[in-house]
Amino acid sequence: MTSVILKRGRDESLRRFHPWIFSGAVDAVEGSPYEGETVAVLACDRSCLGFGHYQKGSIAVRILSFNRDFIPSDDGRMPLAFWEDRIGKALSMRRALGLPSSATDCYRLVHGEGDSLPGLIVDVYGDVAVLQAHSAGMYLSVDLVSEALMRCSAGLLKAVYNKSSATAPHKAGLDLCDGYVTAYEGQDEGTVKENGNQFYVNWASGQKTGFFLDQRDNRELVGAYARGRNVLNLFCYTGGFSVYALNNGAASVTSVDSSQTAVDMLRRNVELNICQASGSVGRHDAVCADALDYLRDTEAGKFDLMVVDPPAFAKHRDVLDNALRAYRRLNASAIGRIAPGGLLFTYSCSQAVDRRAFELAVFSAAAQTGRSVRILRRLTQPADHPVSIYHPEGDYLKGLMLYVE
């Protein structure tokens, strides 16, 4: 079969089970692999170290298996039994976490390297699974992934939606197209529950897979501190933090996003939760505006709880410096305007920005304001977004809960 042979001494990370082979570690390629083909990875002595998806670029191979339990088929793909094994284990872990439950029926089922399936994301919304392939190999395996999802779910799922056109590599010559992989007669939108809160999710037109499931625990934390406070939710998208704050007795909530489509869905989500938070519509203000511009024009002291959850400022390291400047500018503005005794929840979802760099950016922002700022909690992603101990890069969501005097 097609093989990738590593340079001498460049197999150490692989022997420690890190799932990425960088192009600089490759000495030779035997055969002519197509992008997405499953190849054998060999050490310089030709011992087999594992099998993974081949792709042109800085990451040449993403490892799927470190042993010979599953061997690629003649078509260069892993067999159905492999996908059933991996997805079955991922589902078992979510069940151990109590997902799904009567209070939460939306969650992440597959989290890439954290579930030994690098390049694959699967989110579940009720009875619909939405997958995103971030590699050519995963995109070419969508049919097998979908079949394994349906088999392993034992009736839990009714459909699988492939939403990979924006995530799969465009230069790999793939026929990128979103749509249902399985037969489905339902709508592209559904109502889901998260910790008892209700949300409309449109997996076809919404960002990512439709909802930001990685903030579930952090939304609950904001709700726990929202009672009686005036809340500002910046980069609110469809209002996850806003609904939690309203349902937990916030005095008022102002939600700001630059997307009118997101703001319209936000209003629907607030209305959906009126029964839980009596009079919540009157205590909520939805604003379509640039978040930083709105913050600059905000009267100092108007809000005593702020959520700053911007999109990824750095999707790769080439723009890291610009991203850190943006985090400093944004957080300095928020820290400077929050009321004395206010709580600030600030986040970065940029994988290229590590936790130390993010905290240093927030430290610099606080120093600019001259205010006394204390870290109350360090925040991260929930347990259904696991991080492989061998792949610390999977710890992508970083957050701080700050007290500003």
DORO-433003 format. One record per atom (N, C-alpha, C): x, y, z; residue in three letters. Coordinates in steps of 0.2 Angstrom, whole numbers, plus 5000, padded with zeros to 4 digits. Layout:
BEGIN
XYZALA/...
// end
This chain:
BEGIN
500449945000MET/500050005000MET/500450065000MET/500150124999THR/500550184999THR/500850205005THR/501450225006SER/501750235012SER/502150305013SER/502150335018VAL/502550395020VAL/503050375025VAL/503650385023ILE/504250365026ILE/504550425030ILE/504650425036LEU/504950475040LEU/505650485040LEU/505950545041LYS/506650555042LYS/506850525049LYS/507550505049ARG/507750475055ARG/507750525061ARG/507450505066GLY/507350545072GLY/506750585072GLY/506350585067ARG/505750625067ARG/505150585068ARG/505150525072ASP/504650485073ASP/504450485081ASP/504850525085GLU/504750535092GLU/504050555094GLU/503850605091SER/503150625093SER/502650575091SER/502750545086LEU/502250495084LEU/502250435089LEU/502850415091ARG/502850365096ARG/502550385103ARG/502450445104ARG/502150475110ARG/501450485108ARG/501150465102PHE/500450465100PHE/500250535098PHE/500650575097HIS/500350645094HIS/500150625087HIS/499550645085PRO/499250625079PRO/499450655072PRO/499850705072TRP/500050745066TRP/500750725064TRP/500850715058ILE/501450715054ILE/501550775050ILE/502050815052PHE/502150875048PHE/502550865042PHE/502450905036SER/502850885030SER/503550885031SER/503850925035GLY/504550925036GLY/504850865039GLY/504450825042ALA/504650755045ALA/504650705039ALA/504450715033VAL/504350665028VAL/504950655024VAL/505250595024ASP/505850585020ASP/505650565013ASP/505150525012ALA/504950505005ALA/504250475006ALA/503950475000VAL/503250444999VAL/503350394994VAL/503150334995GLU/503150274991GLU/502450264988GLU/502350274981GLY/501750274978GLY/501550344976GLY/500950354974SER/500650414972SER/499950424975SER/499950444982PRO/499350454986PRO/498950504983PRO/498250494983TYR/497850554982TYR/497650584988TYR/497450654988GLU/497350684994GLU/496750654998GLU/496850635004GLY/496350595008GLY/496350525008GLY/496850495004GLU/496950425005GLU/497250405011GLU/497150345014THR/497450325020THR/498050285018THR/498650315021VAL/499250285020VAL/499550255026VAL/500050215025ALA/500450185031ALA/501050235032ALA/501150245039VAL/501750285041VAL/502250245043VAL/502850245040LEU/503450205042LEU/503950245045LEU/504350215050ALA/504950245052ALA/505550235047ALA/506050265048CYS/506650255044CYS/506850185043CYS/506750145048ASP/506950075048ASP/506350035045ASP/505850065042ARG/505250035039ARG/504750005043ARG/504850005050SER/504349985054SER/503750025054SER/503149995054CYS/502450025054CYS/502350065060CYS/502150125060LEU/501950165066LEU/501250185066LEU/500950175060GLY/500150185061GLY/499950205054GLY/499250225053PHE/498950235047PHE/498550305048PHE/498550345042GLY/498250405043GLY/498050435036GLY/497650485036HIS/497450525030HIS/498050565027HIS/498150555021TYR/498750595018TYR/498350665015TYR/498750715016GLN/498550775013GLN/499150825011GLN/499050865006LYS/499650915005LYS/499550975009LYS/500150995012GLY/500051055016GLY/500551045022GLY/500551085027SER/501051085033SER/500851015037SER/500250995037ILE/500150935041ILE/500050885035ILE/500550835034ALA/500550785029ALA/500050725030ALA/500050705036VAL/499650645038VAL/499350665045VAL/498650645045ARG/498350645052ARG/498250575054ARG/498450555059ILE/498450475061ILE/497750455063ILE/497550405061LEU/496950375063LEU/497050315067LEU/497550275066SER/497650215070SER/498450205071SER/498650195078PHE/499250185079PHE/499450105079PHE/498950065078ASN/499149995078ASN/498849965071ASN/498849895071ARG/498649865065ARG/497949825066ARG/497549855071ASP/496949825072ASP/496449835066ASP/496549895063PHE/496149915057PHE/496649935051PHE/496549895045ILE/496949905039ILE/496549935034ILE/496849985030PRO/496450015025PRO/496149965020PRO/495649985017SER/495349945012SER/495749955005SER/495549925000ASP/495849934993ASP/495749994990ASP/495150034992ASP/495050094990ASP/495350154993ASP/495850134998GLY/496250185002GLY/495850215008GLY/495250185010ARG/494850215015ARG/494850155021ARG/494750185027MET/494750135033MET/494050105032MET/493950035034PRO/493350005034PRO/492850025038PRO/492250005037LEU/491650025041LEU/491750005048LEU/492049945050ALA/492149925057ALA/492549975061ALA/493050005057PHE/493450065061PHE/493050115063PHE/492550145059TRP/492150205060TRP/491650185066TRP/491450125065GLU/490950095071GLU/491350095077GLU/491950075077ASP/492350065084ASP/492450135087ASP/492650185083ARG/492850255085ARG/492150285087ARG/491650285083ILE/491050325085ILE/490650285091ILE/490750225091GLY/490450185097GLY/490750205103GLY/491450215103LYS/491750235109LYS/491650305111LYS/491550355106ALA/491350425107ALA/490650425110ALA/490250385108LEU/489550385110LEU/489550365118LEU/489950305119SER/489950285126SER/490150335131SER/490650375129MET/490950425133MET/490450475135MET/490050495129ARG/489550545130ARG/488950525135ARG/488850455134ARG/488350425139ARG/488550425146ARG/489250415147ALA/489550425154ALA/489450495156ALA/489450545152LEU/489350615154LEU/488650625155LEU/488150585154GLY/487450595155GLY/487150635149GLY/487450625143LEU/487250655137LEU/486950605132LEU/486350615129PRO/485950665130PRO/485550655136PRO/485150705138SER/484750695144SER/484050735143SER/483650735148SER/483050765148SER/483150845148SER/483650865150ALA/483750935150ALA/484250965145ALA/484650915142THR/485050935136THR/485050885131THR/484850905125ASP/484850855119ASP/485250885113ASP/485750925115CYS/486150945110CYS/486850945113CYS/487350915109TYR/488050905112TYR/488550885106TYR/489150885108ARG/489650865103ARG/489750785104ARG/489650755098LEU/489750675099LEU/490450655097LEU/490750695092VAL/491450685090VAL/491850745090VAL/492450745093HIS/492850805094HIS/493550795091HIS/493550775084GLY/494250775081GLY/494750725085GLY/495350755086GLU/495850725089GLU/495650695096GLU/495250735099GLY/495050715106GLY/494650645106GLY/494350625100ASP/494050565100ASP/494350515095ASP/495050525094SER/495450485089SER/495150485082SER/494850545080LEU/494650555073LEU/494850625071LEU/495450635070PRO/495650705068PRO/495350725061PRO/495150785061GLY/494850815055GLY/494050805055GLY/493750775060LEU/493050765060LEU/492750795066LEU/492150835065ILE/491750855070ILE/491050835069ILE/490750805074VAL/490050785074VAL/489650815080VAL/489150865078ASP/488750885084ASP/488050855083ASP/487650845088VAL/487050815088VAL/486550875091VAL/485950875087TYR/485450925089TYR/484750885089TYR/484550855094GLY/484050815095GLY/484150745091GLY/483850735086ASP/483850675082ASP/484250685075ASP/484550745075VAL/484950755068VAL/485750765070VAL/486150735067ALA/486850735068ALA/487150785062ALA/487550835064VAL/487850875059VAL/488550865059VAL/488850845053LEU/489550835053LEU/489950885049LEU/490550895051GLN/491050945047GLN/491650905046GLN/491850895040ALA/492550875039ALA/493050925038ALA/493650925041HIS/494150975041HIS/494750945037HIS/494650895034SER/495250865030SER/494950825024SER/495350815019ALA/495050785013ALA/494850715014ALA/495250675019GLY/495150605021GLY/494450605024GLY/494350645028MET/493650645032MET/493050655027MET/493250705022TYR/492650725018TYR/492550665013TYR/493050625011LEU/492950565007LEU/492650505011LEU/492650515017SER/492350455021SER/491650475024SER/491350525022VAL/490750545025VAL/490250495024VAL/490150455019ASP/489650405019ASP/489750345024ASP/490350325025LEU/490550275030LEU/490450305037LEU/490650365038VAL/490450405045VAL/489750405046VAL/489350425041SER/488650425042SER/488350355043SER/488550305040GLU/488250245041GLU/488450215048GLU/489050235050ALA/489250215057ALA/488850255062ALA/488750315061LEU/488350355066LEU/487650325067LEU/487250305061MET/486650285061MET/486650215065MET/487050175064ARG/487150105067ARG/487250115074ARG/487750155076CYS/487950155083CYS/487450195087CYS/487050235084SER/486550275088SER/485950235090SER/485850175087ALA/485250135089ALA/484650165089ALA/484450205084GLY/483850235084GLY/483850305086GLY/484350325090LEU/484350395093LEU/484350455087LEU/484650435082LEU/484750485076LEU/484250465070LEU/483950515067LYS/483550505061LYS/483850525055LYS/484450575056ALA/484750595050ALA/485450625051ALA/485850625046VAL/486450655046VAL/486550705041VAL/486750765043TYR/486850825038TYR/487550835037TYR/487850845031ASN/488550855030ASN/488650935029ASN/488950965033LYS/489051035032LYS/489851055032LYS/490151025027SER/490851035026SER/491151075021SER/490651115017SER/490851155011SER/491351205014SER/491251235020ALA/491651285022ALA/492251265026ALA/492351195028THR/492851175032THR/493351125028THR/493151085023ALA/493551045020ALA/494051085015ALA/494651055014PRO/495151095010PRO/494851105003PRO/494851165001HIS/494551184994HIS/495051164988HIS/495751164990LYS/496251154985LYS/496351074984LYS/495951034987ALA/496050964986ALA/495650934981ALA/495250974977GLY/494950944971GLY/494250914973GLY/494050924979LEU/493450894981LEU/492750924978LEU/492250884978ASP/491650914976ASP/491250934982ASP/491350994984LEU/491151014991LEU/490351034990LEU/489951004994CYS/489251014994CYS/488950995000CYS/488551045003ASP/488151025009ASP/487550995008ASP/487350955013GLY/486650925012GLY/486550855016GLY/486050825016TYR/485850765020TYR/486250705017TYR/486550675021VAL/486850605018VAL/486350555019VAL/485850555023THR/485350505024THR/484650535022THR/484250495021ALA/483550515019ALA/483250555025ALA/482950615024TYR/482650655029TYR/482150695026TYR/481550695029GLU/480950735027GLU/480850795032GLU/481250805037GLY/481150855041GLY/481350925039GLY/481350975044GLN/481651045042GLN/482351045044GLN/482651105041ASP/483351115043ASP/483451155049ASP/482951165053GLU/482951195059GLU/482551155064GLU/482751155070GLY/482451125076GLY/482551155082GLY/482151135087THR/482151165094THR/482551115098THR/483051145102VAL/483451095106VAL/483451125113VAL/483651085118LYS/483651105125LYS/484451095127LYS/484651145131GLU/485251145134GLU/485251175141GLU/485351125146ASN/485251135153ASN/484551165155ASN/484051145151GLY/483351165152GLY/483151225148GLY/483651265145ASN/483551325141ASN/483351295134ASN/482951335130GLN/482751315124GLN/483051365118GLN/483251335113PHE/483551365107PHE/483251345101PHE/483151385096TYR/483151365089TYR/483851365086TYR/483951305082VAL/484551295079VAL/484451285071VAL/484751315067ASN/484651305060ASN/485351275058ASN/485451215057TRP/486151185055TRP/486351195048TRP/485851215044ALA/486051225037ALA/486251295036ALA/485951345039SER/486151415038SER/486551445043SER/486551415049GLY/486951445055GLY/487651435055GLY/488051475059GLN/488751475059GLN/488951405062GLN/489551385060LYS/489851315062LYS/489351265060LYS/489151225065THR/488551175064THR/487951195066THR/487851265068GLY/487251295069GLY/487151325076GLY/487551305081PHE/487551335088PHE/488251315091PHE/488451365095PHE/489151355099PHE/489051315105PHE/489151245104LEU/489051205109LEU/489551205115LEU/490151235113ASP/490751225117ASP/490651275123ASP/490151325123GLN/490051365128GLN/489551345133GLN/489351285133ARG/488751265137ARG/488851275145ARG/489451255147ASP/489651255154ASP/489751335156ASP/490051375152ASN/490151445153ASN/489451485153ASN/489051465149ARG/488351495149ARG/488051485155ARG/488051425158GLU/487751405164GLU/488151445170GLU/488751455170LEU/489151495175LEU/488851565174LEU/488851595168VAL/488551665168VAL/487851675171VAL/487451625169GLY/486751625172GLY/486751625180GLY/487251585183ALA/487251585190ALA/487451645193ALA/487751695190TYR/487951755192TYR/487551815190TYR/487051805186ALA/486651855182ALA/486151885186ALA/485851855191ARG/485351885195ARG/485451955197ARG/484951995195GLY/484952065197GLY/485452115194GLY/485852085189ARG/486352125186ARG/486152145179ARG/486452205177ASN/486352225170ASN/486852195165ASN/486652155161VAL/487152115157VAL/487252145150VAL/487852145148LEU/488052155141LEU/488352095137LEU/488052065132ASN/488252015129ASN/488552035122ASN/489152035121LEU/489452055115LEU/489651995110LEU/489552005104PHE/489651945099PHE/489151895101PHE/488551915102CYS/488051865105CYS/487851815101CYS/487951815094TYR/487651765089TYR/486951755091TYR/486651695092THR/485951685093THR/485751695100THR/486151715104GLY/485951735111GLY/485951685117GLY/486451635116GLY/486551585121GLY/486651615128GLY/487151655129PHE/487251685136PHE/486651735138PHE/486351765133SER/485751805134SER/485251775137SER/485051715134VAL/484451675137VAL/484651645144VAL/485251625145TYR/485351605152TYR/485351655157TYR/485551715155ALA/485551775160ALA/484851795161ALA/484351795156LEU/483651815157LEU/483351765161LEU/483451695160ASN/483151645163ASN/483351635171ASN/483851675172ASN/484151665179ASN/484051735183ASN/483651785180GLY/483451835184GLY/483851905183GLY/484251905177ALA/484551965176ALA/484052025176ALA/484352085178ALA/483952145178ALA/483752165171ALA/484252165167SER/484252185160SER/484752145156SER/484652135150VAL/485152105145VAL/485152145139VAL/485752165137THR/485852195130THR/486252155126THR/486052125120SER/486352085116SER/486652115109SER/487252115108VAL/487552145102VAL/487852095097VAL/487652105091ASP/488052065085ASP/487952105079ASP/488452095075SER/488452125068SER/488052095063SER/487852035064SER/487451995059SER/486652005061SER/486252035056GLN/485552045057GLN/485251975057GLN/485451925054THR/485151865054THR/485251835061THR/485851845064ALA/485951815071ALA/485451855075ALA/485451915075VAL/484951955079VAL/484251935079VAL/484051915073ASP/483351895072ASP/483251835075ASP/483751785075MET/483651725078MET/483751735086MET/484151775088LEU/484151795095LEU/483451815098LEU/483151855094ARG/482451875096ARG/481951825097ARG/482051775092ARG/481551715092ARG/481751675099ARG/482451665100ASN/482651625106ASN/482351655112ASN/482451725113VAL/482151755119VAL/481451745120VAL/481051755114GLU/480351745114GLU/480151665116GLU/480551625114LEU/480451555115LEU/480551535123LEU/480851575126ASN/481051565133ASN/480651605138ASN/480151645135ILE/479751695139ILE/479351655145ILE/479151595144CYS/478851555150CYS/479251545156CYS/479951535154GLN/480351525160GLN/480551595163GLN/480651645159ALA/480851705162ALA/480251755161ALA/479851765165SER/479251805164SER/479451875163SER/479151905158GLY/479351975156GLY/480051985153GLY/480351925151SER/481051935149SER/481151975142SER/480651985138VAL/480652025132VAL/480752095134VAL/480352115139GLY/480452185141GLY/481152205144GLY/481452155147ARG/482152165150ARG/482652155145ARG/482552145138HIS/483052125134HIS/483052175128HIS/483652195126ASP/483752235120ASP/484252205115ASP/483952195109ALA/484452165104ALA/484652225099ALA/485352225098VAL/485652275094VAL/486052245089VAL/485952265083CYS/486352245077CYS/486852305076CYS/487452285078ALA/488052335077ALA/488652305078ALA/489252335076ASP/489852315078ASP/490052315085ASP/490252255088ALA/490252255095ALA/490752305098ALA/491352305095LEU/491852355098LEU/491652425097LEU/491252445092ASP/491052515091ASP/490452525096ASP/490052475098TYR/489552485103TYR/489852495110TYR/490352455111LEU/490652455117LEU/491052525118LEU/491352555113ARG/491652615114ARG/491152675115ARG/490552665113ASP/490052715114ASP/489652705120ASP/489752655124THR/489352635130THR/489652675136THR/489152705139GLU/489252745145GLU/489652695150GLU/490152725153ALA/490552685158ALA/490052675164ALA/490052615167GLY/489652595173GLY/488952575171GLY/488752575165LYS/488052555163LYS/487952475165LYS/488452435163PHE/488352365164PHE/488852335170PHE/488552295174ASP/489052265179ASP/489152185178ASP/488952165172LEU/489152095170LEU/489252095162LEU/489852085160MET/489952085152MET/490152015150MET/489951995144VAL/490251935141VAL/490551955134VAL/491151945134VAL/491551955128VAL/491751895124VAL/491451875119ASP/491551805116ASP/491651815108ASP/492151845106PRO/492251855099PRO/492351795095PRO/492351795088PRO/492551745084PRO/493251735084PRO/493551685081ALA/494251675081ALA/494651735078ALA/495051765081PHE/495451815078PHE/496051795074PHE/496251735076ALA/496851705073ALA/496651625071ALA/496551615065LYS/496451545063LYS/497051515061LYS/497651545060HIS/498351525059HIS/498851565062HIS/499451545063ARG/499951585067ARG/500251645063ARG/500051645056ASP/500351705053ASP/500051765055ASP/499451765058VAL/499051825060VAL/499051835068VAL/499451795071LEU/499451795078LEU/499551865081LEU/500051895079ASP/500151965082ASP/499552015081ASP/499252015076ASN/498652055075ASN/498052035079ASN/498051965080ALA/497551935085ALA/497651965092ALA/498251955094LEU/498351975101LEU/498252055102LEU/498352095097ARG/498252165098ARG/497452175098ARG/497152135094ALA/496352145094ALA/496152125101ALA/496352065104TYR/496152045111TYR/496352105116TYR/496852135115ARG/497052185120ARG/496652245119ARG/496452265113ARG/496052325112ARG/495352315115ARG/495052255113LEU/494352235115LEU/494352235123LEU/494752195126ASN/494752185133ASN/494852255137ASN/495352295134ALA/495452355138ALA/494852395138ALA/494452395132SER/493852435132SER/493252405136SER/493252345137ALA/492752315142ALA/492952325149ALA/493552315151ILE/493752325158ILE/493652405159ILE/493852445155GLY/493752515156GLY/493052545157GLY/492552505155ARG/491852525155ARG/491452485160ARG/491652435162ILE/491252395166ILE/491152425173ILE/490552425176ALA/490452455183ALA/490852425188ALA/491052465193PRO/491452445199PRO/491052385202PRO/491452325204GLY/491152265206GLY/490852225201GLY/491052245195GLY/490752205189GLY/491152135187GLY/490752095184LEU/491052025182LEU/491152025175LEU/491752015172LEU/491852005165LEU/492051935163LEU/491651915159PHE/491851845156PHE/492151855149PHE/492751835148THR/493051855142THR/493451785139THR/493351785132TYR/493551715129TYR/493951725123TYR/494351675121SER/494651665115SER/494551595112SER/494351585106CYS/494251515103CYS/494751505098CYS/495251545097SER/495751545092SER/496251485095SER/496351435091GLN/496851385093GLN/497551405092GLN/497651455088ALA/498351475087ALA/498551525093ALA/498051545097VAL/498251585103VAL/498251535109VAL/498751525112ASP/498751475118ASP/498551515124ASP/498451475129ARG/498151505136ARG/498651565139ARG/499251545138ARG/499751595141ARG/499751665137ARG/499651655131ALA/499651715127ALA/499051755128ALA/498451725128PHE/497851755129PHE/497851795136PHE/498051755141GLU/498051785148GLU/498551845148GLU/499051845144LEU/499551905144LEU/499251965141LEU/498851945135ALA/498452005132ALA/497952035136ALA/497551995140VAL/497052025145VAL/497452065151VAL/498052035153PHE/498452075158PHE/498652135155PHE/498852145149SER/499052205146SER/498452255145SER/497852225144ALA/497252265143ALA/497152295150ALA/497152255155ALA/496952275162ALA/497452335164ALA/498152325162ALA/498652375164ALA/498452435161ALA/498252435155GLN/498052505151GLN/497552545155GLN/497052505158THR/496552545161THR/496752565168THR/497252535171GLY/497452555178GLY/496952535184GLY/496452485182ARG/495952465187ARG/496252405190ARG/495952385196SER/496152325200SER/495752275197SER/496052215194VAL/495652165191VAL/495952095194VAL/495452055196ARG/495651995199ARG/495351935195ARG/495751885194ILE/495551825190ILE/495151775195ILE/494551765194LEU/494151725199LEU/494151645196LEU/494151645190ARG/494151575187ARG/494451575180ARG/494751515178ARG/495051505172ARG/494551455168ARG/494251475162LEU/493751435159LEU/493951405153LEU/493651345151THR/493751305145THR/493151275142THR/493251225138GLN/492751195135GLN/492451135139GLN/491851115137PRO/491451065141PRO/491750995140PRO/491550945144ALA/491850885144ALA/491650845137ALA/491150865134ASP/491050835127ASP/491450855122ASP/491950905123HIS/492450925119HIS/493150905122HIS/493250835122PRO/493850815126PRO/494450835122PRO/495050835126VAL/495650845124VAL/496150785125VAL/496350755119SER/496850705120SER/497450725124SER/497650685129ILE/498250705133ILE/498850705128ILE/498850675123TYR/499450675118TYR/499350735113TYR/498850765113HIS/498750825108HIS/498450885112HIS/498850915115PRO/498650975119PRO/498351035115PRO/498551035109GLU/498251085104GLU/497451085104GLU/497151025106GLY/496451025106GLY/496151065112GLY/496551095116ASP/496251135121ASP/496251205119ASP/495751215114TYR/495651285110TYR/495251335114TYR/494751325118LEU/494351375121LEU/494651395127LEU/494851465128LYS/495151485134LYS/494651545136LYS/494651555143GLY/494151605145GLY/494451625152GLY/494251685154LEU/494351705161LEU/493751745164LEU/493551725170MET/493051765174MET/493451815178MET/493351875177LEU/493651925180LEU/493251975185LEU/493551995191TYR/493152045195TYR/493552105194TYR/493152155192VAL/493452225191VAL/493252275197VAL/493652295201GLU/493452345206GLU/493352415203GLU/
// end
